[in-house]
Amino acid sequence: MARHEGRNSGRRDRASLGKGDDRRSGKGDGKACDRKRQGADARPCFSPLAENEEILYGIHTVREALHNPGRKILRAFATLNAVKKLQQDFRTAGITPEVVRPQEPSQRLGAEAVHQGVLLFAEPLPAPTLADVAAREGVLLLLDQVTDPHNVGAILRSCAAFGVRALITTARHAPSLASGVLAKAASGALEHVALVRVVNLARAMDELRGHGFTLWGLDSDGEGELRCGMDVPGKVALVLGAEGKGLRRKTRETCDAVLRLDMPGAIRSLNVSNACAIALFALHSGQAGN
């Protein structure tokens, strides 16, 4: 994602940490917490999540968000230890986090959240259209009702690693971004891979075909093999189905071909995020050889 011009973090000294503009600091939008600490019992202002807000937490997730000029951050909370780890990143973004005690993020996120002492409240990233992501060559990834946020987050991470241009999911039967679980599993990849929501996946596939994309489904019972070194078109869209159900009938029928990963062991099927990573490696090796 291209950075906006005029952003110069190198000129800020230590004393100026967080004294950026109101757009990035979260102090000019009326949603920042105005609470002043009043003794040891004072608690951070974890207000309810608004409709146009998302939670981001974890060191890697927050760091990537802080370096994304397209991400509007509304409020930031961090423990002293997390502030030390992210001090340069907060300074670059022009944000002053509210310092909280180590147990306080868990009070907002739940005991199972691996928050590493830092969380942000932010606006969702601008969503591109299908036509936007179909305009150029590259790999697109489509998910057919994959609903587990940990799986989708891991898939996003693989997409970022292999340079996938966009991840396309259905508007329904897809995980929400609001809770931060998907973003944490993606470990910062949400800031680098465009996420497109469509109402009807089969219609979206037909639209991509109209833009010159070849549509390959991935299924353990596929007719052909997806392997390293095979000839891969410049515009290719890979379609993955949900665990258990696999590709729906209409989705399978809309694919140009349904391929499989030939596994040498006793178990032929993989977790969808693992299968995604292997398939993207095969596609990358094929395009690199062209």
HURAPE-V358991 format. One record per pair of residues at least 4 apart in sequence whose ideal C-beta (glycine too) atoms are under 6 Angstrom apart, sorted by the first residue. I is the first residue (numbers start at 0). J is the second residue. Records with the same first field share a line. If there is no record, write none. Layout:
I: J + J
This chain:
0: 69
2: 68
3: 68
8: 91
11: 15 + 90
16: 90
17: 94 + 95
19: 23 + 24 + 93
21: 26 + 27
23: 92 + 93 + 94
24: 93 + 94
25: 31 + 72 + 73 + 74
26: 31
30: 73
31: 74
32: 44
34: 44
36: 41
37: 41
43: 76 + 97 + 99 + 103
45: 107
48: 52
51: 122
52: 120
53: 121 + 123 + 176 + 177
54: 179
55: 60 + 61 + 64 + 119 + 121 + 179 + 182
56: 114 + 118 + 179 + 183
57: 115 + 183
58: 115
59: 186 + 187
60: 182 + 183 + 187
61: 117 + 119
62: 88
63: 187 + 190
64: 70 + 190
65: 88 + 92
67: 190
70: 121
71: 122
72: 119 + 121
73: 120 + 121
74: 120
75: 94 + 96 + 119
76: 97 + 99 + 118
77: 81 + 82 + 96 + 117
78: 99 + 101 + 116
79: 98
80: 116
81: 85 + 116 + 117
85: 89
89: 94 + 96
99: 103
104: 108 + 114 + 118
105: 110
108: 112 + 114
114: 118
127: 131 + 132 + 193
129: 133 + 195 + 203 + 206
132: 164 + 165 + 193 + 195
133: 207 + 210
136: 233 + 234
137: 164
138: 163 + 235 + 282
139: 164 + 165 + 236
140: 158 + 163 + 166 + 237
141: 167 + 236 + 238
142: 168 + 239
143: 200 + 240 + 246 + 247 + 250
144: 172 + 241
145: 150 + 151 + 241 + 271
146: 172 + 174
148: 152 + 174 + 180 + 181
149: 184
150: 271 + 272
151: 174 + 181
152: 181 + 184 + 185
153: 184 + 272
154: 272 + 275
155: 166 + 185 + 188 + 192
156: 185 + 186 + 188
157: 275 + 276 + 279
158: 163 + 166 + 192
159: 188 + 191 + 192
161: 279 + 283
165: 193 + 195
166: 192 + 194
167: 195
168: 173 + 196
169: 173 + 200
170: 196 + 198
174: 181
176: 181
179: 183
182: 189
185: 189
188: 192
197: 203
200: 250
201: 249 + 253
204: 214 + 253
207: 212 + 236
208: 212
211: 234
212: 234 + 236
213: 232 + 235 + 255
214: 236 + 254 + 255
215: 237 + 256 + 258
216: 238 + 246 + 251 + 254 + 257
217: 239 + 258 + 278
218: 245 + 246 + 257
219: 259 + 267 + 268
221: 257 + 258 + 259
222: 257
223: 256 + 258
224: 261
225: 258 + 260 + 278 + 281
226: 281
227: 281 + 284
228: 284 + 288
229: 285
231: 235 + 282 + 285 + 286
239: 271 + 275
240: 245 + 246
242: 271
246: 250 + 251
251: 257
260: 277
262: 267
269: 273 + 274
